[in-house]
Amino acid sequence: MQPTSPFTAVRTFRFLPLGLPEDKTAKLRQLAEEKARRKARKKAAKHERLRNFFGWCAGCEAYGSIF
């Protein structure tokens, strides 16, 4: 007869990670790329607004020099 261990009645569980590290880094990279694209679009829109505004000012200045 083998000696019984006090741990024989205890079930062992193996906890597996829900996502692999590669999945997490890929997700973080995707979020960072989306954030960078969103920031670039916002910056381009701001530059367009400024370009339109200052273009309008230059047009008024040109008309003002005619009179």
Secondary structure, DSSP 8 states (H G I E B T S, - for coil): -----TTTTS-------SS-HHHHHHHHHHHHHHHHHHHHHHHHHHHHHHHHHHHHHHHHHHHHHH-
